[in-house]
Amino acid sequence: MNDQSTIEEIIQNLFHKAPELIPRKMLSEIVGGTISVKYFANLDSEGNGIKPRMRVGGRVAYPKDAAIDWFKQRCKLEGGM
């Protein structure tokens, strides 16, 4: 099994029960706290966050597919599995 397929499996397992629209706080929880709510907000303000994003009232949420794609691009395995 190569690293890319392993990453795909891990990410699919993380997101399998996520709703289609994921609030920023929930996204941080889904990824096990590896990325904080504040860091997501900073990335968004710099233009480097998940796109598209939606503002619902005063809260930010991301479409599930966009969050998965963005997270995949930031992940790599080190040390093998």
Secondary structure by P-SEA (a helix, b strand, c coil): ccaaaaaaaaaaaacccccccccaaaaaaaacccccaaaaaaaaaaccccccccccccbbbbcaaaaaaaaaaaccccccc
